Amino acid sequence: MELPSITEPRPQPVSDPGGLPALPRRGRAAGLTGRRGECDTLDRLVAAVRAGESRALVLHGEPGVGKTALLEYLAGQAADAGCAVARVVGVQPEMELAFAGLHQLCGPMLRRAERLPEPQRDALRYASGQAAGPSPDAFVVGLAVLGLLAAAAGERPLICVIDDEQWLDRASVQALGFAARRLGAGPVGLVFAAREPSTELAGLPELHLGGLRDDDARALLASALAGPLDARVADLIVAETRGNPLALLDVPRGLSPAELAGGFGLPGAAPRTDRIQDSFTRQLGALPDQTRRLVQLCAADPSGDRQLLWRAAGRLGIPVQAAAPAVEAGLVEFGTRVRFGHPLARSAAYWSASYRDRLVVHEALAEVTDPVADPDWRAWHRARAATGPDEEIAAELERSAGRAQARGGLAAAAAFLERSVLLTADPARHAERALTAARASMQAGAFGQARDLLAEAEAGPLDEFASARVELLHGQIAFASGLGSDALPLLLKAAKRLEQLDIELARGAYLSAWMAALFAGRLAAGGDLLEVSRAARALPPAAEPRTVDLVLDGLALIVTDGPAAAVPALRRAVRTFADADLTAADTSRWGWLAQAAVSVLWDDAAWHVPLVQQVRLARAVGALDQLPTTLDVLGTAVAASGDLVGATALIAEADAIRAATGARAVPCTAMLIAAQRGQAEADPLIEATIAEAEACGQGIAVTYAHWAAAILHNGLGRYQQALTAARRASEDVTALPISMWALPELVEAAARAGDAAIARDALKQLAETTQPCGTDSALGIEARCRALLNHGAHADTLYREAIDRLSRTQLRPELARAHLLYGEWLRREGRRVQARQQLRTAHDLLAGIGMDGFAERARRELIATGETVRKRSVETVTTLTAQEALIARLARDGRTNPEIGAQLFLSGRTVEWHLRKIFTKLGISSRRDLHAALPQAA
């Protein structure tokens, strides 16, 4: 019997925005048996998008459970409702080719790319291979996808269906997940189907699909049978397939009624998901030989390029007529692109071919792939066609790795290098290539793969130099993946071994060990910061010092000899790094380490600039080993400038990358922001961070937590608690520069708590770090601290000096706190009029930044002067969300919607939607009114 359709489809095809034919809607009734609830969910999604809202959803369940059928239903309902439909289907052979899936989605829409800002347009073209250029910034690509979808939805509501997400390349999934989380306003829907939701889709709404209920499963099975079936056999089939719809439909296919009745077609063991592919394999076995070979050829080429496939078919002697049986069976469609009726059919087709047949089809594809227009795909097919080690192909893959990196980043390079390793016969060369591939995998954030490749390298004939490099890479992987204490002993041992083998590499190893010791702090095992610094200082001086040499010398010197001795060397290192004509590789490798030298110089501008440069470069090349840590440090720098919203965005990016790579880290910058805001959740967050940091050996995070606690308690007027926290942070001299930054908190807390001796001692330590630097930041903070311990005219002069110097820096929170302390002092001196001026300035600055604890301190002091503190427009800003407040400020300052979107990774339409909400909240009607509605401090 045939079950009635839930929705009767019209015969016309569903079209996507680019006009390509979509998959047909055959079998909708059977595929949706027992899925009324899921269909209702999708109906509501279509209605919401048609009404102008955005929606995202992840369908997940085992293979064959009905994900594709539901996507077909969704596409049909969307088309019937007047929506455009765009499709992406993940395929296994394409997983290691960056942005291949994105090309499926965006290719038909690229004519709309002209509407995007130029950086986004270029990134999208580079990613899709339509233009040559540098490796695109993954996050700019994500923003470009968001803008492109918004542009397409501007013509009519758009729903994108992404099937078999687990087989999409990682770069595409990251971009699509990025867009799905930021859809904002506008009629766009993104619906994914996956076996298990990937980390890149974390946070999106999910709908799990399990097996059908027994009665629905029996009905579906009956619909696939030509005759009656013994009830016991039916029950066994339902039980063994666990209600999996595709398995239910395919188990009886190709088996006689007698076999079904007797149960001979069913294995006695529990069902496995590969039984579904077995059913496709049986269908393939029933096809004519030439047709089967054609389907296997199509399965081996994930591009779907019809012309390429027919050229390859011609080389294999396969006629055009061979396609008809496959089309009639519903396995493959030969339209503008070659598409399989179900993703599992492609996998089944590919693996149904014998090993020899797979070699033949890849060889044919390699022969017809243009070596000039697409050398990388040609190298990939040649590698798949190789019957054993082949030095020529291995070398070609090695050369292709560089081009692959330019297009898809380090992850693409790592894939080619790993394949090159497999084709290398010479043991020494195999070990060397494995080591190179391991480094690329580590840099791409694939830490497990990097460890596996290192194991391959270790299994080969390694000389002392190669063995030391393996040990070095083990340490670097341990550091990049966890920032814990286990990396230091490995790095220190490798550095000592390399001293006798390659002094330049040894210096780099010591610099890596220095950073590992810094992060391990007091929790370090098998060495510490002083041991590393002494060993580095004992190295023979470089004849022609490189930037890395100067950075290492300066950082080691600050530990062994103190700030006064180290500052000149650190400044020279920073200046050389800024002026040197470094390659992108060297800048990427050493830049994030060089910023550590800047961080101890009390120079906010000099620290911020290289961090921004380093983040941009790491994004561009996909250096996911170091990007999260650099984003964290930049987040601290941005928070120090008073942009708490910007800092929050940076740590969200870092968290997303760590979720994708599996790296561990504690939420330091998030904790700092909560402390600066004076939020109630800061206390438990600080306590949890300390416990987590101690558990994973990140000693610097413990010190960071104590510093954040000192800021929190000073802001809330809990000076004794602030004193305790600041002392703990400042006493950990291994935690540079956190221990330095904690000293001003200690001076203020001790002075307010009445412990002048502690305050004077902290001031002395502070001056030892600030005086050699001599920057406005350093001397301004020192002057503010000195003023707390002085009286009369001298204190007044010091407060004024602090305000003057800090006003020339980017440190808005420090400037605001200088005004606050000066105002508090003036009030106690009985100079109320002057106190009000300083306190009002402090309150405005602190409220505009969002430092509510300190702002409340200023408000209380203002009230004590006799002034009535009324609600101001800046407090109206607090009714806006953090993102709305930032958008409002950027719009007030003259940024266009695309410019705001480019900065915040939003589409222009989403920015416009946010502005409409902002105007409503502020009671205004246009951008011109923002100048009056928002204070300049906001």
N, C-alpha and C positions, 0 to 999 in steps of 0.2 A: 504494500500500500504506500501511497505517497501522502506525506503530511501536508496540510494546507500552509501556505505562506503566512507569516505574521504580517508582512506588508507586501503587497503585490508590486513588484518593480515595473517601471516602464521600460521599454526595450532600448531606448537610446543610451549611448555610453555616457559615463560620467567624465567630464573633462577637467583637467587641472588648469591653473592660470596660464600655462604656456601653450595650451592647446594640444598636448600629447594625450593620446587615448589612455584611459585608465583601465585597470583590470576589469573584466566583465563580472557581472553580479550573478553568475551561475551558482546554483546550490544554496541560495540564501535560506530557504526554508529548512533544509536538513541541517545546515550549519548552525542554525539558531534555535533548534529544538531545546526547550528547557531554559532559555536565556531571556525570558520576558523581563526580569528585573534589570539585567544588564542593558537590554535594549531601551528600557525606560530611562536609565541613567544617560545613555547616549542621546536619546531624544531631547532630554533637558539641556544637555550640552549644546546641541544644535540650536535649540530655541534661544539659549543665552547668547550665543555668538551672533545669531541673526538679529537679536535685539541690540547689538552693539557692544556686548561685553566680551571679555577675553576669558578663555578657559584652557587648562592643561590637565591631562590625565594620563596615568600609566596603567595599562592593562598588563597583568602578569600571571603566568601559569605555565605548566609543563607543555612541551611540544604537543601540538594536536588538540589542545583543550578547547580551541575555538577562538583564539585571539584574532586570527586573520578573518574569520567569518564575521566577527563583530566589527572589525575595521571596514569590511565590505558593506555591512549594514550601515555603518556610520556614513561612509562615502555616499551611499545611495540616498539616505535621508537628507544629507547635506545638499546634494545636488537637487533633489526634489524641492528643497526649501530655498533654492536660488543661490546657494553658496558655491564658491569655487573650491575645488579639492586639489590638493597637491600631495604627492606620494613619495615615500622613500622606502626601499626594501634593503635591509642589510644582507650581505652575502659573505660567506667565509673567506674566499680567496682575496677579498678586498680589505680585510680588516687591518692590514698593516700599511695601507696606503692612505696617508693623511688627506682628509677632506674629500675622500671619494664619495661618501654618503651625502655630504653637503652639496656636492655637484649635482646629485640626482634631484635634490629639492630645489636648489637655486638656479640651476642651468636654464630652465624655461622662463625664469623671472628676471634674468640678468639685464634685459632691456630696461628695467626700471631702476637699475643701479645708478643711472645718471642723476637720480634725485638724491642720492646719498652724499654726505660730505666726502671730499676727496680722499682722506685717509681710509675711510671705510670702503669706498668704492675700489681703491687700489688693493686693499687687503683681500677683498672678496675675489678680485680678478687674479691675484697672485695665488690664492688658495685653490681656485678652480682651474689653474693652469692656463687661463686665457691670456695672461700677460706675464712676461718675465720680470722678476724683481726680487727684493730681499724676502726672507722668510717672514710671513705675515704674523703680526701680533695676534695671538689666539683670542685675546679679549676684544680687540678691535674687530676681528672676524665675527665674534659673537654679537657684537653691537651692530655690525653690518647686516647680519642675518635678521636681527630684530627690526632694523629699519626697512629691510627689503620686504619682510612679511607685512609690516605696517603699510608700506606703499601699495602692495598688492591688495590688501584689505581695504584700502581707500577706494578701490573701484567696486568691489563687492565683498561681502563677508567671506573669509578664507578659513578653511579647515585643512590642516596638514595631518596626514596619517603616516606614521613611521613604524613599519613592521620589522620584526626581528632586530630590535635595537641591539641585542647582545652580539650581533655580527657586524654592526657598523664599526668603522674605524674610530678610534678614541677621540681624535681631534674633532670629528663631526659631532659625536655625542656631546662633547664638552660645549661646543658652540650651540647646539640645539637645546641642551639643558640650560645653558646660560640664558638663551632667549626665552625659554618657557617660564623661567622664574621671574622674568622682568617684562612680561607682556603688558602689564598695566592696562590702560584703557584701549578700546578699539576692538572691532569684530574679528578676532583671530583665535583659533583653537589649535592646540597641538596635542595630539593623542599618540602615545607610544604603546607598542606591544613588545613585551620581552619575556624571556623565561624567568629571569630574576631581575628586578630593577637594579641598574648599575648605580655606583656612587655618584656619577655625574648627574643623575636625575633625583638625587636626594632632596626631600622637602616637597616634592610634587604630590598632588593627590593620587592615590592608588586604588585600583579595583582588582582584587584577586579573583582569578577564575579557577575553580576546582572542577572535579569530574561531575557529570550529570547525576541526578538522583536515579535510582534504579528504574522507576517507571518510565522516566524520560529516556534513559539509556536503552531500555527494551524497545520503546517506540522508534527510536532512531535506528537501531539495529534492524528492526523489521522493515523499515523503509528501504534498506539496502539489499534486501533478499529477494530472490526470484521465486522462491517457494517457501513452504512451511519449514519451521525449525523446531526441533524438539525443545521443550521448555527447559529441560535440564541443561542442554547445551547452551541455550540462550543465557541462562543464569550464570553458567561458567564463563561465557564470553564477557558478560557484563562485569563479573567479579574480577577477571584477569585484566581487563582493560581499565578498571577503576573508573568507568564512565567517561573515558577519554573519547570525545566525539570522532576524531579522525581515525583512531584505532578501531572504534566500533564500525565505522564505514568501510575500512580497508581490510579488516581481518577476514571477512567472508569473500572478498573479491578474489577471483581466480581459483576458489576452492569449490568442489562439487557439493551438492546437498548431502550426499552420503558422508562425505568427510566431515562436514559440519555437524551432522547428526551424531556421528560417532566421536567427534572431538579430535579427529586426527590432525586437523590443521592448527591445533593449538598446542604449544609446548606446555609441559607440566609445570615449569618454573614460573615464578612471579613475573609479570610483564615488565618490560623495560622500554624506555622511550625510543630505543633504536628499532623496535618492532614497527613503528610507523614508517621509518625509512625503508624497512624491509618490504612493506607493502608497496611503496613506490618502486622499489627495485623489481618486484614481481610484475608490475605494470610495464616497466621498461623491458623486461625479458620477453614480453609478448609482442613487442614492436619488431618490425623488420630490421635486419642488421644495419642497413644504411641509416635508417631513422634513429636507431639507438646510438650509433656513432655520432650523428649530428647533435643529438640532445646532449651527449657527453661533452662534445666540443663546446656547445653553448654554456654548459655548466662550468667549464674551465676558464671562461672569459667573463668576469663580472662587470665589464664595461657596458655590455648590451649593445655594442656597436655592430649594427646589422651588416654594414659593408665589410668590416673587418672579418666578421664571422663567415660571410659567404666567400671571401677570398681564401680563408683558411680551409673552408669546406672544399673549395675547388682544388686545393693542393692535395687533399685527402681523397679526391675523386668522388665526393658525395654530391649527388645532383640536387637541384632545387626541389624536385618532386618529393624528396625524402622527408620534407617538413610536414606534409599533409597528415600522416598518421599521428604524429605527436600533437598537432593542433587539435585533431579530432578527439584524441584522448584527454584533452584539457591539460596536458603537461606543460606545453610551451606555446607562447604567442609570438608571431613574427610581425610586429607592427613597426612603428618608427624605431622602436628599440626591441630587442629580443628579451622577453620576460617569461618567467616560469609561473605556472598557475598557483604554486605554493612554494614558499622558500625551502621547505624540506624536500621538495621534488628536485631542486637544484643539487642539494647535498647528496641525495640518494643517487642522482644521475652521475655525479662526479665519482662517487665511491663505488658505483656499480661497474665502472670501467676497471679493467685489470691494470696492474701496475704498468705493464708495457703500453697499454692503450693510453693511459694518462700521459706517459712520456711523449707518445706520438702527437697527441693533440696540443700539448704545450709547445712541442717543437714546431708544429705547423703555425701556431699563433705567433711564435717568435719570428718565424720566417716572413710573415706578412706584416709585422709591426715595423713601422718606419724607424730606422735606427737614428735618424736625425731629429724627426719630430717628437718621438717618444722613446728615447734610449733607455729610460728606466724600466718601462713596462717590458721592453724587449729583453733587458737583462733579467727581469723577474721570470719571464716565461722560459728563457734559456736555463735559468737555475732550476726551474721545476722540471725541465726536460732532461737534466743531467742524470746520467745513470750511475755516477760515482764521482769521486773527487775530480775536479777539473780546474786547473790553475788559471786558465784563460778566463773562465766564467767567474771564478772567485775574484780575480783582479778586476774584472768588469764591474762586479757588484761593489767592490771596494771603491772604485771610481764613482759609481752611481750614488754611493752614500752621501758624497758631498753635495751632489745635485738634489738628492732627496731631502737633505737637511735644509737647503735653500728654499725648498717648496713647502715642506711639512715639518721642519724642525728636527730636533735631536731624536725624537721617537721614530721618525721615518728612517733616519740614518742608522739607528740601532737595528732596525729590522733588516736592512740590507747587509750590515756588517755581520749580523748573526748568521744569515744565510751564507755569507762568504766563508765563515768559519766552517760550516758544514761541508763545504766543497773543497776544503784545503787538506791535502794529503801529507805534505811535509810536516813532521811533528813540531819542529821549532817554529815554523811559520804559523801552524795551527794555533799554538799556544800564544804567539804574539798577536794574532788576529782576535783570538778569544779575549785577550786582555784589552785590546782596543774596543771591541764590541761591548765589553763589560763597562768600560768607562762611559761610553755613549749611553748605555742603558741606565747607568746610575744618574747621569746628567739629565736624562729624560724622566727621571722619577720612577723607573721600573726597577725597584731595588731587589725584588726577588729574582728577576731575570738576570740582573747584574751578578748576583751571588752565584747563580747556576753557571754563568759563563766563566766566572773566576775559578769555579771548581774544575771546569774543563781545562783552563789554562794551567792549573796546578797539577793536573794529571799528565801534562806534557813534560818534555825535557827542559827544565828551567835552569838557567845559570843563576849566579848570585844576584846579578842586577835585576833580572826578570822576577826572581823570587821576592826581592825587596819591593819591587813595584806592585806585585800582587798583595803583599802585606799592607802597603800604603793604601791601595784601593779598598781593601777590607776595612781599614780604619775610616776612610772617607765615606764609604757606604754606611757604616755604623753611625757616623756623625750626622750625615744628611738625613737618615731615616728616623733618627730618634733624639739627637742632640743630648744624649745621655753620657754617663761617665765611662761606658765601655769602649768608646772610640779612642780615648787618650792613650792607653797603653799600646794599642796597635800602631797608632801614628808615631808615637815617640820611638818605639822600637824600629819602625821602618826608617825614620829620619836618621837614627844613629847608624843603621846599616848602610844607608845611602851616602854617608859622609865620605866613605872610602871609594865609592863607585861613581857618583855624579854629584858634585858639590852644589850645582844649581838646583837639581831636583831635591837634594837634601834640604836646601833653604826653603823651598816650597813646602816640603813635608813638615818642617819645623813651624812654618806659618800656620799650616792646617792644625798641627798639634797645639799651637798657642791658642787658636780659637776653640779647640775642643776643651782645653784646660780652662779657658775662660767660662765656657758654658757649664762645665762640671763644677767649677768653683770649689767650695769646701767639701763637696761630695766626691771629688776626684779620687780615683784609685789607680795605682800604678804610675804615679807621677803627679805633678801639680804645676801651676803657672810659674812658680819660681824655678823649678827644675828645668822646664822647657826654656825659659828665658835665659838662664845661665848657660845651657847647652848651646843656644843660638848665639849668644855673645862670644862663646869660645870658638866659633867657626872662623876660619881664616877669612880676612876681608876680601870682598870681590874686587878684582882688578878694575872692572868697569861695572859699577853697581847698577842693577836693574831696579825697576820700581819695586818688585817684590822684595829685593834685598833691603831697600831703604825702609819699606814698611816693617819688615821683620826686625831690623835694627832698632827702629824707633819704639816699637811695641815692647821688645825685650828690655830696652833701656829704661822704660818707665817703671818696670817691675823691679829691676835690679838696682837702679840708681835714683829713681824718683822723678817727679814731673820736671823739676828745674833742668835736669840733665837731658831729659828726653824731648822736651818741646822743640828745640832747634832741629833735631833729627826728624821728628814727626812732621814738622812744617815742610822740611825739604822733601820728604816722601810724598806729602799731599800735593805740593807744587809740581813735582816731577810727574806724578800720576795725571794731573790735570793737563800738563803741557806735552806729555810724551805722545808720540805718534804710534799708539798701540793698536794691534789688530783687534778685531771684534772678539776673537777667541781669548786673547790675553786679558782684554777688558772684562769679559764675562768671567774668566777664571779668577782674576785677582781683585776685581773692583769691589766686590762685597767685603773682601778682607781689608782692602785699603780704607774703607769707610770707618773701620774700627780705629784707625789712626786719627781720623778727623774727630771722632766722637769725644776724645779726651782733651781736645783743644779749646773747649768752651766757645766754639765758633758755629753758631746756629746756621748761618747762610752757607758756609763752606761744607757743613755736614749734610744739609738738605739736598744740595745740587747733585753731588755724586750718587746719592741714594736714588733720586729720581732717574738719573741716567742708567743706573744699574738695573732698576726695575724694568725700564723700557727694554733694555738689551736682553735681560733674562726672559721676558715675555716673547720677544721677537724670535729667539732661538729655541724657545721651549725648554729652558734650563730649570726644570722643576725640582732639581735637587737643592738649589739655593734660593729660588724665588720666594718661597714662603717665609724664610727667615729674613730676607731683605725687606719684604713687605711688612713684617712685624717691626723691624727697626725703623722703617720709614713711617709706619703708623705711630711709633713713639715720637718721632721728630715732628710729625704733623700735629699730633695732640699737644706737643710742647708749644706749637705756634698758635694754639687756640682753635684749631679746626677739628672739633670732635666728631663732626659728621663725616668729614673726609677720612679721619683715622678709622672710624667704624667701617667705612667701605673697604679700606685696605685690609683690615683683619678679616673681613668676610671673604675677600678674595683669597687670602692666605689659607683660611679654613677650608675653602672649597678645593684648593689644590691639594692640601694634605688629605682630605677625604678621598681624593682620586688616587693618590700615590700610596696611602697607608702610612705616611710619616706621622710621628708623634710630636706633640708640643703642648705646652700648657698655655692658658689664655692670658698671657702677660699684658698685652696692650689693651685688651678688653677690660681687664682689672684696673689698669691705670685710668681709663676713661670713666669707669664707674666711680673711682675714687675722686677724680677731678670734678665730676658732677655732684659728688656728695650723696650718691644714691644709697638707699637702704640695703640694696642687695650687694653692695661692695664688701661689707664685712664677711658674709658667708663665702663670697667668691674668693676673697683673699685667703681665708682659712682653707678652702678646698684646693686652691692653687698650691699652697705650701705643702699640703699633704701629697698632692699628685707629683709635684716637683721632687720631693724627697724620695718618693717611690721609684721614679725613673732616673734619678741621678742628675737632674738639672739644677745644680746649686745656684746658678745665676738667677734662676726664676724665683728661688726662695728669697734672695736678696731683693729682687725686683718687687716681690710681694710686700716685704717690709717697707720699702720705699713708698709704694702706693698707699700702704696703711698710714704712713706718716702724713702724706698729703691729705688723705681722707680726714684724719683726726684733727689736723691743724685747721682744715676748712670748717669742721664742725665745732671747733673750740674745745676739743678734748685733749688738752695739751700734755697731760701726763701720759696718756696712751700714745700720743704722737712722739713723745720723747723716747719711750721704750722702743717703738718701731724704728725710729730714725737711728737710734744707737745700734740696733741689730744690723741695719743696712749699712751704716757707715763703717762698722768694725770689720766687715768682710772685704778686705783690701784686694782679694782676688777677683772681685766682681766689678771690674772697670767697665764703663764709667759710672755704674749705678752707685757705688759707694761714695763717689765724689758728689753726685747729684743729691744724695741723702744729707749731706752736711748742712746746706741751707735750711732744710726742714728741722734738723737737730738744733741749730742755733735758735730758730724761731720758737720751737717747742720748749726748749730749756729756758729761754728768756721769759716766756709767758708763764712757765711753771715755777719761776723764781729760782732756778738753779743756775746762777751766773757762772759758776766754775765750769760746768759742762759746756755752757754756751761759749765761754772764752776758749776752751780747748778745741771745740769744734771749729770756731772761727780761725784759729791758728792753722788747723789742718786744711781748712778751705783755702786760706791765703796761699798755702804752699802749692796749690793747684791752679789758682786763678792768677796770681802775680806773674808767673812765667808766661802765661798765655797773653795777658794784656789786652784781650778783646773787650768790646763794650759789654758783651754778655757776661764775661767773667768778672770784670771790675764793677759792673752794675749790681750783680747779685752780691758780690762781696761788700759793696758800700751799703746795701740794704741791711745786710747782716750786722755790719759794724754799727749802723745807726741804732739797732736794737740794744746795744750794750753801751751807748753813750748818752749824754745828757746835754740839754741846753743848745747853744748855738752850733756846737759840733755835730750833734745829732741832726739838727735841722739841715745843715750843709750836706751831711751824708745822705739823708733822704732825698734831697734835691738832686744830688749827683746820681743816685741810683735811678731816679725817674728819668733824668736826662739821658743817661747811657742806655737804659733799657728801651727807651722810646726809639732808639736807632737800631733796634734789633727786631727780629720776627717773633720774639717771645712775649706775646700778648698776655698770657697768664701771669708771667713774672712781673711785667709792667703793672698789671692790675693789682697784684698783691703788694707792690711797692706803694702805690697810691693808698691802698687799704691800711697798711702799716703806718704810713705817714699820717693819714687821717686819724687813726686811733691815737697816735702819739700827740697830735695837735689837740685833740679833745681833752686828753689828760693834762695837757699843758694849759687848758683853759682858753684856747684860741678857737672858739667855736665856729666863727665865720669861715676861717681858713680850713678848719676841719671838715665842714660841710662840703666845701668845694672838692677836696680830695676824696672824701667818702662817696660823694655823688659820682665822681669820675670812676672810682673803683667799682661802685655798684653797677653803673652802666656797662662797663667793660665786662665784668664778671657775668652779669645776666645775659649779655649778648653772646658770650662764649658758651654759656650753659653750665658754668661752675656754680651750681645753686647753693652749695654749702658755704662757700666764701661770700657769695652774693648776700646770703642771709646774714652773715657776720657784718657785712657793710650796712645792711638795712637796720640792724639793731643799733649799730653805732650812730647812724643818722638820726634815729628816733631819740637816742640819748642826748643828741645835740639840741633837741627841741624841734626838729624838722618833721613834718608829716610826710611820710613816704607814700604817695598815692600810686595807684596802678598806672603803668606807662605802656606805650605802644610796644616796647620790647617784650613786655609780659604777654601781650597779645600774640607775639611770635611763638610763645611756648604752647599756644593752642595748636600750632601747626606741628606736623610730624617733623622729625629731624630732616628727612628728605625734602619735605615741602619747604622748610625754612631755608635750606641750602638753595633750592631752585629759585625761591623768591629773591634771595640775595644776588644770585647770578643774573637773574632777569633785571633786577634793579640796576645792576652794574653794566647793563647794555649787552649782555650775551644773547645771541639768537637761540631759538629753540634747538636747531641742529647742533650748535656749539655746546649748549647745556647738555644735550643728549650725549654728545661725544665724550664729555667729561664724566658723566654719571652712568654711562652704559645703558642709556634709555633711547627709545625711538623718539623722533620729533613729535609724533602724534601723542605719545605718552606724556611728554613734557607739556604739551598744550593742554591735555586733560588735567594734569596736576595744577597748572596755572589757573584753570577755571575754578577748581576747588579752592585754591589760595585766594583768588579774588573774592569768592563768596565768604570765606572765613574772615577776611580783613575788611569786608564791606566796601570794596572798590570795584571798578569796572575795567581798568586797563593797566598796562605796564607803567604808564606815566604816573599813576597814583602810588606806585610802590615807594617812590622817594619820600613821600609824606607818611606812608603807612609804616615804613621800616626805618628805624634810626640807622645812621651810618655805622654804628658799632655792631649792628646785628649781622 
